[in-house]
């Protein structure tokens, strides 16, 4: 028998190390040639390591979340024959993995304690087999009408400790519960009271779940680090303006009605076109700021990032040279990049190099947002959801009338070291002119 040492190969230009996102083997496992060993994450992507030999795993480099340097041993495999000192991995494949660790519920013994208390008092335990919630977990939604003041000792209700605890947890005054026999309130009496007072707020608000710990590793850790660095280093300021998109939505509907086999137009291609039309007049927004060197780089081309939610977390695929594309081309590229980000097939070059970012939650966009800037960029733009609202509209004769209009807020976050408030406000007002008169967007 021999030992084969599989070292972490060079999996990208300029990559010095990679993080262990997930192990697919452990010590003692049998692995076949081309079998999965581990998922490793670099700065830009997650790649899958495959075994070049068959054998038994006898050593692994570390735990999930550990970082391994390129060229360092990753797995040692016991093989037939003499083995080889080092191994090279085949071409990696994209993959994304997240680990979840469940923690045992510390209150799992509640049911047993209630059973014991009931037995000591000579009562039957509650009919429900599940754990009895504690008072601080299940507060009543509505408090019943308190009874008049009485002498506590003379009018004390007879009930076992288990029944008293259950009534307390549910917020029930035992003085309002009618006993079926001998004046002692039992669990059956509580059940009857609950059934007759179903609307009184005495039922639990929900079902208790399990506590859970989730390790922050892989893409989620990179997102956390980038967001923390952006908020720590960039003095953000936000600007929000209201836009009447009624005419734009009508134009979009007309174009989609005759789109044939072309992709469906959303709001984003129009917004991106308008942004690209304005950025030559506002070059400080389409820029990178190197705060260590103290240099602002204003970009001529618009490499526009689209913040996209994926099963693995937030990614920002990039539309290269967005200023050179028309509405339909933008719609096609948005759809392609979003799908590539979701299924993990996006290339590293498609996930880096943006000069300004647009982030949108679509119908869930809220009234306003304060998005975090995608460092080293200096601006990010976030359209919010469209709502219908009565508005005063001036007619051709100068009179005003009330109409139902479609309104959307657009939020901007800017780096105050590079972008002045006046410039952000001016950009937002010029953007408003284009959005509210879509013919200007289409005119070119």
Secondary structure as GFF3:
##gff-version 3
##sequence-region A 1 444
A	DSSP	beta_strand	2	7	.	.	.	ID=ss1
A	DSSP	beta_strand	17	23	.	.	.	ID=ss2
A	DSSP	beta_strand	30	31	.	.	.	ID=ss3
A	DSSP	beta_strand	36	41	.	.	.	ID=ss4
A	DSSP	beta_strand	46	50	.	.	.	ID=ss5
A	DSSP	beta_strand	55	60	.	.	.	ID=ss6
A	DSSP	beta_strand	67	69	.	.	.	ID=ss7
A	DSSP	beta_strand	73	79	.	.	.	ID=ss8
A	DSSP	beta_strand	93	94	.	.	.	ID=ss9
A	DSSP	beta_strand	101	102	.	.	.	ID=ss10
A	DSSP	alpha_helix	110	120	.	.	.	ID=ss11
A	DSSP	beta_strand	158	159	.	.	.	ID=ss12
A	DSSP	alpha_helix	161	170	.	.	.	ID=ss13
A	DSSP	three_ten_helix	174	176	.	.	.	ID=ss14
A	DSSP	beta_strand	184	185	.	.	.	ID=ss15
A	DSSP	alpha_helix	187	196	.	.	.	ID=ss16
A	DSSP	three_ten_helix	198	200	.	.	.	ID=ss17
A	DSSP	beta_strand	212	213	.	.	.	ID=ss18
A	DSSP	alpha_helix	218	233	.	.	.	ID=ss19
A	DSSP	beta_strand	236	244	.	.	.	ID=ss20
A	DSSP	alpha_helix	246	257	.	.	.	ID=ss21
A	DSSP	alpha_helix	267	279	.	.	.	ID=ss22
A	DSSP	beta_strand	287	290	.	.	.	ID=ss23
A	DSSP	beta_strand	295	298	.	.	.	ID=ss24
A	DSSP	beta_strand	304	310	.	.	.	ID=ss25
A	DSSP	beta_strand	313	319	.	.	.	ID=ss26
A	DSSP	three_ten_helix	322	324	.	.	.	ID=ss27
A	DSSP	alpha_helix	327	343	.	.	.	ID=ss28
A	DSSP	three_ten_helix	348	351	.	.	.	ID=ss29
A	DSSP	beta_strand	356	359	.	.	.	ID=ss30
A	DSSP	three_ten_helix	362	364	.	.	.	ID=ss31
A	DSSP	beta_strand	379	394	.	.	.	ID=ss32
A	DSSP	beta_strand	400	415	.	.	.	ID=ss33
A	DSSP	alpha_helix	421	436	.	.	.	ID=ss34
A	DSSP	alpha_helix	438	443	.	.	.	ID=ss35
###
